[in-house]
C-alpha cells in the first residue's frame, strides 16, 4: 500500500501543520510504515516534531519558485516508500507548486508508480473563507486526485454567504472527487485551547502524553480530540 497525503493551502495560519500532525499520528496508529516531509521554506512547523521523524526539504529556490531537482527528490522518496507518506507544504509555494505539478503531471507519475495521492485542504471561516475556498477550487481544477476537506472552525463557522461548504456550487460540482470532510470543532479556549497550545508548542504527539506531567482532565481532553479526529478519518482513509 502506497498512500501519499499532501497538505495544500495558499493561506498561512489556517492549520496545515496541525493537519499533517494529525494524519501522521493516524498513520502511526494504524501501524503503517511512515515517511513524513516538511517542504515549507518559511515556517517548517511540522519538521519540529522529532517523534514523527519528519524530513525537511526546502523545495523553493531564491526566487520562491520550485527547485525542480529538490522536488524530484521528494517525488522519488514518495514513490519508493511502501506505506503512508505525509507531506506538509508552505503557503508561499502553493501557486508555484500547483503550476509545477500540473506541468510535470506529477500526480499521474505517482499513480503510475502505484501511489494513491490524496490532497488535504483546510478551510476556515471568517474573512479568510473566500481565499481558502479559492485554493480548494484551484486544487480541484488543476488535478484529478481525491481531496479531503478539513473544516477549521477556529475563526468562526466555515460558511459562504450563510451556507455550509457542502451546499456551495464548488462542492456540488466536484463532490465525486471529495473523499471526505473532517470537522475540527471549535472548543473552549480556556481548556482545550490552552491544553493544545502547550502540547503543540512543545512539539509533542499524542503518544508522548503519558511521559509528561499533564493533569487527568487534560489527558481526557486530548483523548477526546484524538478519538474524534481519528474516527472521522477511519470513515474514508483507513
SVG drawing of the C-alpha trace seen along z (x, -y; Angstrom):
<svg xmlns="http://www.w3.org/2000/svg" viewBox="-27 -39 45 41">
<polyline fill="none" stroke="black" stroke-width="0.4" points="0.0,0.0 1.4,-3.4 -0.7,-6.4 0.6,-10.0 -1.2,-12.6 -0.3,-16.0 -1.5,-19.1 -2.0,-22.2 -3.2,-25.7 -2.4,-29.2 -3.1,-31.0 -0.8,-30.6 -2.0,-30.1 -5.1,-28.0 -4.0,-24.7 -1.9,-22.9 0.8,-21.7 -1.9,-20.6 -3.5,-18.5 -0.1,-17.0 0.5,-16.3 -2.9,-14.5 -2.6,-12.5 0.9,-11.3 -0.2,-10.1 -3.2,-8.4 -0.8,-6.5 1.3,-5.5 -1.8,-4.3 -2.6,-2.0 0.9,-0.5 1.8,-1.8 5.4,-2.4 5.7,-6.2 7.5,-8.8 7.0,-12.4 8.4,-15.6 8.0,-19.3 8.7,-21.5 7.7,-24.9 10.5,-27.3 9.5,-29.9 7.9,-28.1 8.7,-24.4 6.5,-23.7 5.8,-20.1 9.6,-19.3 9.8,-20.2 8.0,-17.0 11.0,-14.8 8.9,-11.8 7.5,-11.8 10.9,-11.8 10.0,-14.5 12.5,-15.2 12.9,-18.8 13.2,-19.5 13.1,-23.2 11.6,-22.9 11.8,-26.7 14.7,-28.4 15.8,-32.0 13.1,-33.4 10.5,-31.3 9.8,-29.1 10.0,-25.4 13.5,-23.9 12.8,-21.1 15.7,-18.9 14.8,-19.0 11.2,-18.4 12.1,-15.5 14.0,-14.0 10.8,-14.4 8.7,-12.6 11.2,-9.8 11.0,-9.4 7.3,-9.2 7.3,-6.7 9.8,-4.4 8.1,-4.4 5.9,-1.4 3.4,-2.8 2.0,-6.1 3.5,-9.5 2.6,-12.8 3.9,-15.9 3.3,-19.4 3.8,-22.3 4.1,-26.1 1.6,-28.7 4.2,-30.7 4.9,-27.9 1.2,-27.0 0.9,-28.6 4.3,-27.7 3.8,-24.2 0.4,-23.9 1.8,-25.1 4.7,-22.7 2.8,-19.6 0.3,-20.4 3.0,-21.0 5.1,-17.9 2.0,-15.7 3.5,-14.7 0.3,-13.0 0.0,-10.9 3.6,-9.8 3.0,-8.8 -0.1,-6.9 1.9,-5.0 4.2,-4.0 1.3,-2.6 0.9,-5.6 -2.6,-6.8 -2.5,-10.6 -4.9,-12.3 -4.8,-16.1 -5.9,-17.6 -7.2,-21.2 -8.1,-23.2 -10.9,-25.7 -11.6,-28.4 -14.4,-30.7 -14.4,-34.4 -12.7,-36.8 -10.5,-34.1 -13.2,-31.8 -13.1,-33.0 -9.4,-32.7 -9.3,-29.2 -12.2,-28.2 -10.3,-29.7 -7.3,-27.5 -9.6,-24.4 -11.0,-25.3 -7.5,-25.6 -6.6,-22.1 -9.8,-20.6 -9.5,-22.4 -5.8,-21.6 -5.7,-18.0 -7.8,-14.8 -6.9,-13.5 -9.1,-12.7 -9.5,-15.6 -10.2,-15.7 -11.7,-19.0 -10.9,-20.0 -13.3,-22.5 -11.4,-24.5 -13.9,-26.5 -11.3,-28.4 -12.1,-31.7 -15.9,-31.0 -18.3,-28.8 -17.0,-27.7 -19.7,-29.2 -20.1,-31.2 -23.0,-33.6 -24.6,-31.8 -24.4,-28.4 -22.2,-25.5 -19.4,-24.4 -21.3,-21.3 -24.1,-23.5 -21.8,-25.6 -21.7,-25.3 -18.0,-24.4 -18.6,-21.5 -21.6,-20.2 -19.5,-20.4 -16.7,-18.3 -18.5,-16.2 -17.4,-13.0 -13.8,-13.9 -14.3,-14.7 -13.2,-11.7 -14.4,-13.1 -14.9,-16.1 -13.2,-16.4 -14.8,-18.7 -12.3,-20.3 -14.7,-21.5 -14.3,-24.8 -13.7,-24.2 -13.3,-26.2 -10.2,-28.3 -9.5,-28.2 -9.4,-24.4 -8.9,-22.7 -7.3,-25.7 -4.7,-26.1 -4.0,-22.4 -3.3,-22.0 -1.3,-25.2 1.0,-23.5 1.0,-20.2 1.8,-21.7 4.1,-24.3 6.3,-21.6 6.2,-19.7 4.6,-16.6 2.5,-13.8 -0.5,-12.1 1.7,-9.1 4.1,-11.3 1.4,-12.5 1.9,-9.7 5.5,-10.7 4.7,-14.3 3.0,-15.8 -0.4,-16.6 -3.4,-16.5 -6.0,-13.8 -8.6,-16.2 -6.1,-17.5 -5.3,-13.9 -9.0,-13.2 -9.4,-16.2 -6.5,-15.1 -8.0,-11.6 -11.4,-13.1 -10.0,-15.1 -7.8,-12.3 -10.7,-9.9 -13.0,-12.3 -10.5,-13.1 -9.3,-9.5 -12.9,-8.2 -13.6,-10.7 -10.5,-9.6 -11.5,-5.9 -14.6,-6.6 -12.7,-7.1 -8.9,-6.9 -8.0,-3.8"/>
</svg>
